[in-house]
C-alpha cells in the first residue's frame, strides 16, 4: 500500500464529480472526501512514528531528466495528510446550505485541489513537488474567480500573480539544485547532501523563501490575503486558510531549511523580525475591522506569524509547536469562517456593528461560536493552547541564546493577548446584548451546520485535553531533522 492511492483517488473523484449535477455532485464529493479520510486513517493505523519515510512510491516518470514519481510519508507529512483529509469533508459538508451554479465543477475543483495539496505534502522529488504546488493553485484560482464576490476578478488576478511569481523563484531554486547534483536528479535527499557553500545557500534560501513567504503569507508578502479571503466563496476561503497556507509552512520545514542550513542561519534573525512584525501589524488591523470575515483573515496572519517564528527558532519545541498548531489553526480557522458564513447567509451582512444578541435566539450556535473563539485564542484545555505554548517556548529558547533578540520573544507573546482581546470583543458584540430588528430573525443551527460545528468543537476540546497522540506522530521525525541539520550547519 503506497501513498499513490491518496494522491490519485481525489483526481479520479474530481473527474467523476465534475460530470455530475447539483445535489448528486455534492453528495458524491462528500462520499469521496470521506473515503479519502478513511484511507488516511488506515495509513495512520499502519504508521510507525519513527524518523523513517513510509508508504513510499518511487517510479521513473521522466527518467531522461532524472525525474521520478517519488513520494512517501514520515511523521511531518502525516500531520499534513491528516489535516488535508480531515478538513476537506468538513469544508464540503459546510457548503450544503448553498446552491452553487455548476456544482459538479465546483466540487470537482475542490477534490482536484486536494490531490495537489497531498502531492505537496508527500513529494520526495523536486519536480513532483513543484507540479503539486501549481496543481493546487489552479483550482483555487477558478473557485475564487467563478464563485467569489463582486470584486473577485481583480482580487483573484492579484492573488494569482503574487503566488505564481513566488512559484517561479522556487522553480529556479529547484533547477539550480538539480544542476548542482552530481547524479542530475531532483531527489530531495540528494539535494540534502549537496553541501553548497554559504553564498550559494543564501541564493537557494531566498529562491524558496519568497515562494513560501507569499503562500503563508508572511509580512510583508501578505497583501493579497485579506482581500482574497474576503472575496472568495466560503469554501474557497476555508481551503486557502485551513490547508493551502500550510503549504508554505511545510515547505520551510521540508525544503527550505534542509536545503540551505547555512543560508537559514544567515537570515534567521531577519525572518524572526518579519514574523513578529506581522503578528503586531495584523493584530492591530484586526482590532479595527468591522467585517467579521476580514477580521478572521487578519487574525490568521497573526497566528501564522507566530508559527513562522517558532519554526525559525529551530528547536524541538518550536518545530513541534508549529506542527500541532498547523493542524489546530486549520480546524479553528475553518470553524471561524463557517461561523461567519452562517451569519452572512442568515442576515446578509458581516458588519459586526449591525449585530448583537444572537445568543438569546440561537443558544446552540452561541456555544459552538464560543468554543471556536476559545480555541482560537488558546485557552487552556482547547487545542490552540498547547501549540501556542510550545511555539512561545521555542521562541524564548531561541532568545536565550541570542540575548539581543530577547525582545522578539516578548513581542511574539503579545499575539495571545491581542488575539484574546479582539476575538472576545468580536464575540461580545455579535452574541451578547439585546437583539435588534435584524438579529431577532436569526435561527439556530440545524442539519449539516450542526454536524460540522459539532465535529469542530469536539476536535478543539479533544486535542486540547489530550494532544499527545498528535505530537507523538511527528516527534521522532522532527528531532531527527533538527539533529541532522544542526550537524550539517556546523
C-alpha positions in Angstrom: 0.0 0.0 0.0 1.6 3.2 -1.1 0.8 6.9 -0.9 -0.2 6.9 -4.6 -3.8 5.9 -3.6 -4.1 9.0 -1.5 -2.9 11.1 -4.4 -4.9 9.6 -7.3 -8.2 8.9 -5.6 -9.1 12.6 -5.4 -8.1 13.1 -9.1 -10.4 10.3 -10.2 -13.1 11.6 -7.9 -12.8 15.1 -9.3 -13.3 13.8 -12.8 -16.4 11.9 -11.8 -17.9 14.7 -9.7 -17.3 17.2 -12.5 -19.7 15.2 -14.7 -22.5 15.3 -12.1 -25.0 18.0 -11.3 -26.4 19.8 -8.3 -27.4 17.5 -5.4 -25.8 14.4 -6.8 -22.5 16.3 -7.2 -22.2 17.5 -3.7 -23.2 14.1 -2.1 -20.7 12.3 -4.4 -18.0 14.8 -3.4 -18.7 14.2 0.2 -18.6 10.5 -0.3 -15.2 10.6 -2.0 -13.8 13.0 0.6 -14.9 10.7 3.5 -13.4 7.7 1.6 -10.1 9.6 1.4 -10.3 10.3 5.1 -10.9 6.6 5.8 -7.9 5.7 3.7 -5.8 8.3 5.6 -7.0 6.6 8.8 -5.8 3.3 7.5 -2.4 4.8 6.8 -2.3 6.2 10.2 -3.1 2.9 11.8 -0.2 1.3 10.0 2.2 4.2 10.5 5.2 3.7 12.7 6.0 7.0 14.5 9.8 6.9 13.9 12.0 9.0 11.7 11.6 6.8 8.6 9.7 7.6 5.4 6.9 5.0 4.8 4.3 4.0 2.2 6.8 5.2 -0.5 6.4 5.1 -4.2 9.5 5.7 -6.4 9.0 5.0 -10.1 10.6 6.6 -13.2 8.5 9.5 -14.6 10.7 11.4 -17.0 13.9 9.4 -16.3 15.9 11.1 -19.1 15.9 14.2 -16.8 16.2 12.4 -13.5 12.5 13.0 -12.7 10.8 10.3 -10.6 7.3 10.0 -9.2 8.7 9.7 -5.7 6.5 10.3 -2.6 6.2 9.0 0.9 5.0 9.8 4.4 7.0 10.5 7.5 5.8 12.0 10.8 5.9 15.5 9.5 4.0 14.6 6.3 1.5 12.5 8.3 0.3 15.6 10.2 -0.3 17.4 6.9 -2.1 14.4 5.3 -4.4 14.2 8.3 -5.1 18.0 8.2 -6.0 17.8 4.5 -8.1 14.7 4.6 -9.9 15.8 7.7 -10.8 19.3 6.6 -11.9 18.6 3.0 -15.0 16.6 4.0 -15.9 19.3 6.6 -15.5 22.0 4.0 -17.6 20.2 1.5 -20.3 19.5 4.1 -20.3 23.2 5.2 -21.4 24.1 1.6 -24.6 22.0 1.7 -26.7 25.1 2.6 -25.5 26.9 -0.5 -26.7 26.4 -4.1 -23.7 26.7 -6.4 -24.1 27.1 -10.2 -22.4 24.3 -12.0 -22.0 22.3 -8.7 -20.1 19.5 -10.4 -17.3 21.8 -11.5 -17.2 23.5 -8.1 -16.8 20.3 -6.1 -14.6 18.7 -8.7 -12.2 21.6 -8.3 -12.1 21.2 -4.5 -11.2 17.5 -4.9 -8.6 18.2 -7.6 -7.1 20.8 -5.2 -7.0 18.2 -2.5 -4.9 16.0 -4.8 -2.4 18.8 -5.4 -2.1 19.5 -1.7 -1.4 15.9 -1.0 1.3 15.8 -3.7 3.0 18.8 -2.0 2.8 17.2 1.5 4.3 13.8 0.3 6.6 14.6 -2.6 10.2 13.4 -2.3 11.1 14.7 -5.8 11.6 18.4 -6.5 9.9 18.4 -9.9 6.9 16.5 -8.4 6.7 18.9 -5.5 6.6 21.8 -8.0 3.9 20.1 -10.0 1.8 19.6 -6.9 2.4 23.2 -5.9 1.0 24.6 -9.1 -1.8 21.9 -9.3 -3.1 23.2 -6.0 -3.1 26.8 -7.3 -5.1 26.3 -10.5 -8.4 25.1 -9.0 -8.5 27.7 -6.2 -8.0 30.4 -8.8 -11.1 29.2 -10.6 -13.1 28.7 -7.4 -12.4 32.3 -6.4 -12.8 33.7 -9.9 -16.1 31.9 -10.7 -17.9 31.8 -7.4 -16.4 34.7 -5.4 -17.7 38.2 -4.6 -18.3 41.1 -6.8 -14.6 42.2 -6.9 -13.4 38.6 -7.4 -11.7 39.1 -10.8 -9.4 41.9 -9.8 -8.5 40.4 -6.5 -8.1 36.8 -7.8 -5.8 38.0 -10.5 -3.7 39.8 -7.9 -3.6 36.6 -5.8 -2.6 34.5 -8.8 0.2 36.9 -9.9 1.6 37.0 -6.3 1.6 33.3 -5.8 2.7 32.3 -9.3 5.6 34.8 -9.2 6.8 33.3 -6.0 6.5 29.8 -7.5 8.8 30.8 -10.3 11.5 31.7 -7.8 11.1 28.3 -6.2 11.3 26.6 -9.6 14.6 28.4 -10.2 15.9 27.2 -6.9 14.8 23.6 -7.7 16.5 23.7 -11.1 19.7 25.1 -9.5 19.8 22.3 -7.0 19.3 19.8 -9.8 22.2 21.3 -11.8 24.4 21.1 -8.7 23.6 17.4 -8.2 26.3 15.1 -9.5 23.6 12.5 -10.4 21.4 15.1 -12.1 18.4 14.2 -10.0 15.6 16.0 -8.3 15.6 13.6 -5.4 15.1 15.5 -2.1 17.6 13.5 -0.1 20.2 14.0 -2.8 19.6 17.8 -2.5 20.2 17.5 1.2 23.7 16.0 0.6 24.9 18.7 -1.8 26.8 20.8 0.8 26.7 24.1 -1.1 28.9 26.9 0.1 27.4 29.9 2.0 26.8 32.3 -0.9 25.1 29.6 -3.0 22.9 28.5 0.0 21.9 32.1 0.5 20.6 32.2 -3.1 18.7 28.9 -2.6 17.3 30.2 0.7 15.8 33.3 -1.0 14.5 31.4 -4.0 12.5 29.1 -1.7 11.7 31.7 0.9 9.9 34.1 -1.5 7.6 31.3 -2.6 6.8 30.1 0.9 6.5 33.5 2.5 3.9 34.6 -0.1 1.9 31.4 0.4 1.9 31.5 4.2 1.6 34.6 4.0 4.3 36.3 6.0 4.7 40.1 6.4 5.3 42.0 4.1 4.2 39.4 1.4 0.7 39.2 2.8 -1.2 41.9 0.9 -3.1 39.5 -1.3 -4.5 37.6 1.6 -7.2 39.8 3.3 -8.9 40.7 0.0 -8.8 37.2 -1.3 -10.1 35.6 1.9 -12.9 38.2 1.9 -14.0 37.9 -1.7 -13.6 34.1 -2.1 -16.6 31.9 -1.6 -16.5 30.5 2.0 -15.4 27.0 0.8 -12.5 28.6 -1.1 -11.6 30.7 1.9 -11.5 27.6 4.1 -9.3 25.7 1.6 -6.9 28.7 1.4 -6.7 29.4 5.1 -7.2 25.9 6.5 -4.9 23.9 4.3 -3.2 25.9 1.4 -1.3 28.3 3.5 0.2 25.3 5.3 2.0 24.5 2.0 4.3 27.5 2.7 4.9 26.5 6.3 5.5 22.8 5.4 7.8 24.0 2.6 10.0 25.9 5.0 10.4 22.8 7.2 10.9 20.2 4.4 12.5 22.1 1.5 13.9 25.5 2.6 15.9 24.9 5.8 17.3 21.4 5.0 18.5 22.5 1.6 20.1 25.7 2.8 21.0 25.3 6.5 23.9 27.9 6.3 21.7 30.3 4.4 19.0 29.8 7.0 21.4 30.7 9.8 22.5 33.8 7.9 18.9 35.1 7.5 17.3 33.6 10.6 17.1 36.8 12.7 15.7 38.8 9.8 12.8 36.3 9.3 12.1 36.2 13.0 11.8 40.0 13.0 9.4 39.9 10.0 7.3 37.3 11.7 7.0 39.3 14.9 6.2 42.5 12.9 3.5 40.5 11.1 2.0 39.5 14.5 1.7 43.0 15.7 0.7 44.5 12.4 -2.1 42.0 11.7 -3.4 42.2 15.3 -3.6 46.0 15.3 -5.5 45.9 12.0 -7.8 43.2 13.3 -8.8 45.5 16.2 -10.3 47.9 13.7 -12.2 45.5 11.4 -15.9 45.8 11.1 -16.3 42.9 8.6 -16.2 39.7 10.6 -14.7 37.6 7.8 -11.9 40.2 7.3 -11.2 40.2 11.0 -10.6 36.5 10.9 -8.3 36.9 7.8 -6.1 39.3 9.7 -6.2 37.1 12.8 -4.9 34.3 10.6 -1.9 36.4 9.5 -1.0 37.0 13.2 -1.2 33.3 14.0 0.9 32.3 11.0 3.5 34.9 12.2 3.8 33.0 15.5 4.1 29.7 13.7 6.8 31.1 11.5 8.7 32.5 14.5 8.5 29.0 16.1 10.0 27.4 13.0 12.8 29.8 12.6 13.7 29.5 16.3 14.7 26.0 15.1 14.5 23.9 18.2 12.3 20.9 19.1 9.6 22.9 21.0 9.3 25.5 18.2 9.0 22.9 15.4 6.7 20.6 17.3 4.6 23.6 18.3 4.4 24.5 14.6 3.4 21.0 13.6 0.5 20.7 16.0 -0.5 24.4 15.5 -0.8 23.9 11.8 -3.4 21.2 12.5 -5.1 23.3 15.2 -5.1 26.5 13.1 -6.7 24.7 10.2 -9.5 23.4 12.4 -10.1 26.7 14.2 -10.0 29.0 11.1 -12.3 26.7 9.2 -14.7 26.9 12.2 -14.5 30.7 12.3 -15.1 31.2 8.6 -18.1 28.8 8.8 -19.5 30.8 11.7 -19.4 34.0 9.6 -20.8 32.1 6.6 -23.8 31.2 8.7 -24.3 34.7 10.0 -23.9 36.2 6.5 -26.3 33.7 4.9 -29.0 34.3 7.5 -28.6 38.1 7.9 -27.0 39.1 4.6 -24.3 41.1 6.5 -20.9 40.6 8.1 -20.9 44.1 9.7 -20.2 43.5 13.4 -21.8 46.8 14.4 -25.1 45.7 13.0 -25.2 42.6 15.1 -25.9 41.7 18.8 -28.0 39.5 21.0 -27.8 36.4 18.8 -27.0 34.2 21.8 -30.6 34.8 23.0 -32.2 33.4 19.9 -29.6 30.7 18.9 -28.1 29.0 22.0 -26.5 26.1 20.2 -24.9 28.4 17.7 -23.6 30.6 20.5 -22.0 27.7 22.4 -20.3 26.5 19.2 -19.1 30.0 18.4 -17.7 30.4 21.9 -15.8 27.1 21.8 -14.2 28.0 18.5 -13.3 31.5 19.8 -11.7 30.0 22.9 -9.7 27.5 20.8 -8.5 30.4 18.5 -7.3 32.4 21.5 -5.5 29.4 23.0 -7.5 28.9 26.2 -6.1 26.0 28.3 -7.8 22.7 27.5 -8.5 23.8 24.0 -6.4 22.8 21.0 -4.9 26.2 20.5 -3.2 26.3 23.9 -0.6 23.5 23.5 0.5 24.8 20.1 0.9 28.4 21.2 2.6 27.3 24.4 5.2 25.2 22.5 5.7 28.0 19.9 6.4 30.6 22.6 8.7 28.3 24.5 10.6 27.7 21.3 10.9 31.4 20.6 12.1 32.1 24.2 14.6 29.3 23.9 16.0 30.9 20.8 16.1 34.3 22.5 18.0 32.8 25.5 20.9 32.1 23.1 20.6 35.4 21.3 20.3 38.0 24.0 19.9 40.9 21.7 16.8 39.3 20.4 15.0 38.8 23.8 12.5 41.5 22.8 11.4 39.3 19.9 10.1 36.6 22.3 8.4 39.2 24.5 6.7 40.9 21.5 5.7 37.5 20.0 3.9 36.7 23.2 1.6 39.6 22.6 -0.2 37.6 19.9 -2.0 35.7 22.6 -3.1 38.9 24.4 -4.1 40.8 21.3 -5.9 37.7 19.9 -7.9 37.3 23.1 -8.9 41.0 23.1 -10.2 41.3 19.6 -11.7 37.8 19.4 -13.6 38.1 22.7 -14.7 41.6 21.8 -16.0 40.3 18.5 -17.9 37.6 20.2 -19.4 40.0 22.7 -20.5 42.4 20.0 -22.1 39.7 17.9 -23.6 37.4 20.5 -24.3 39.4 23.7 -26.6 42.3 24.5 -30.1 42.8 23.1 -31.4 41.6 19.8 -32.3 44.2 17.2 -34.7 44.1 14.2 -32.1 42.2 12.2 -30.8 39.7 14.7 -34.2 38.9 16.1 -34.8 36.9 13.0 -31.7 34.7 13.4 -32.5 31.0 13.6 -30.4 28.3 15.4 -28.2 25.8 13.6 -29.7 22.7 12.0 -28.7 19.7 9.9 -25.3 19.9 8.2 -24.5 23.1 10.1 -24.9 21.3 13.4 -22.8 18.3 12.3 -19.9 20.5 11.0 -19.8 22.7 14.2 -20.1 19.6 16.5 -17.1 17.9 14.8 -15.0 21.1 15.0 -15.9 21.6 18.7 -15.1 18.0 19.6 -11.7 18.3 17.9 -11.0 21.6 19.7 -11.7 20.1 23.1 -10.4 16.6 22.4 -7.0 17.8 21.1 -6.8 20.4 23.9 -7.4 17.9 26.6 -5.1 15.2 25.2 -2.7 16.4 22.5 -0.1 13.7 23.0 -1.2 11.3 20.2 -0.9 14.1 17.6 2.5 15.2 18.9 3.8 11.7 19.0 3.2 11.3 15.3 5.8 13.9 14.3 8.2 13.9 17.3 10.8 11.4 16.0 10.8 13.0 12.5 11.2 16.5 13.9 14.0 15.5 16.3 15.9 13.7 13.5 15.5 16.6 11.2 16.8 19.1 13.8 19.8 16.9 14.8 20.8 16.3 11.1 20.5 19.9 10.1 22.4 21.1 13.1 25.3 18.7 12.3 25.4 19.9 8.7 25.3 23.6 9.6 28.2 23.2 12.0 
